[in-house]
C-alpha cells in the first residue's frame, strides 16, 4: 500500500491509508469479477475535463466518472473510486485547484464509487450520502465492512442542498433503482447533473442485494428527465457525457425491456424461457456491453413478479 503523499500535501495533513477493501466480488457495481487480482498501477486516472460552469469530470479506475466543483468556497467531490487510486485522483484534481475538498457526495455504496472514502474521511472531508449508503457501507451484503472513518457523517432520506461556489447544489434521492441509496447531484448554476449508476452507457445493473429495483430506476430516470433541459450536461456513472436526448433513449430502452418481459410473464413464461426468447435482441448491439443482456432480463423479471 502506498503512502498518499499528494493527498497529504493537498490537505496539509499526514495521511496513511488504511487497507482497501478487496474489490473482488464487486460485480453488482459494474466491475468484472477478479479485478482484485489486477495491478493497481495498470489503472489510469485521466486529466480533469471541464464539463460546464464550475464542474470538472475525472475518469479513472474501471471507467468511473467522478466529478468536482471548483470555486472560492473550495471543492465538492462526487464519488471517490477505489482507495488504491486516490493518489492518482488527487494528483489529477490538483491540476485544476489546490483548494480544500470540503465535501464528498457518494452516489451509492458500491466500491468503485465509495471505497476511496477512507482517504477523504482521514483528511477531514465531510462525507455526505443517502441514509442507506451509510448502512450498506457499515454492513455490506458481502465483503468487509468499511472502517468508521469512511462512513458518511451527513446522511439524508430525500434531499439536501449546498449553497457552494456561487450556485445551489442539490443532492436528491428518488427511489431504489441501481441500489437503494442512489443519489443524483444537480449543479444548478452550472447546468450539470451527475447521475451515478442510475444512468450508464450500457444496460443498467440492478443490485437486488442492496435493495435495487428496476421500477425504481425507471421512476428515477423519469424524475431526472423532468429536471434537465436541452443544454444540460449529464454525467453518467460510467460512459461519456450525455444530454437529455441520451437520457430519454436510455429510459425508453429500460421501459421497453420491462414491458416486453412483463408481457411474457403474463403469458406464464418462466425466467429461463424468457431469457431464451431474447427479448432484448434488437437492443443488444447498442446496449449490451461486456456484461451481456441476462442481467437486465432478470431485473425486469424480478420487477414484473415483484421479487
Secondary structure, 3 states (H helix, E strand, C coil): CCCCHHHHHHHCCCCCCCCCCCCCCCHHHCCCCCHHHCCHHHCCECCCEEEECCEEEEEECCCEEEEEEEECCEEEEECCCCHHHHHHHHHHHCCCCCCCEEEEECCCCCHHHHCCHHHHHHCCCEEEEEHHHHHHHHCCCCCCCCCHHHCCCEEECCEEEEEECCEEEEEECCCCCCCCCCCEEEECCCCEEECHHHCECCCCCCCHHHCCCHHHHHHHHHHHHHHCCCCCEEECCECCCECHHHHHHHHHHHHHHHHHHHHHHHCCCCHHHHHHHCCCHHHHHHHCHHHCCHHHHHHHHHHHCCC
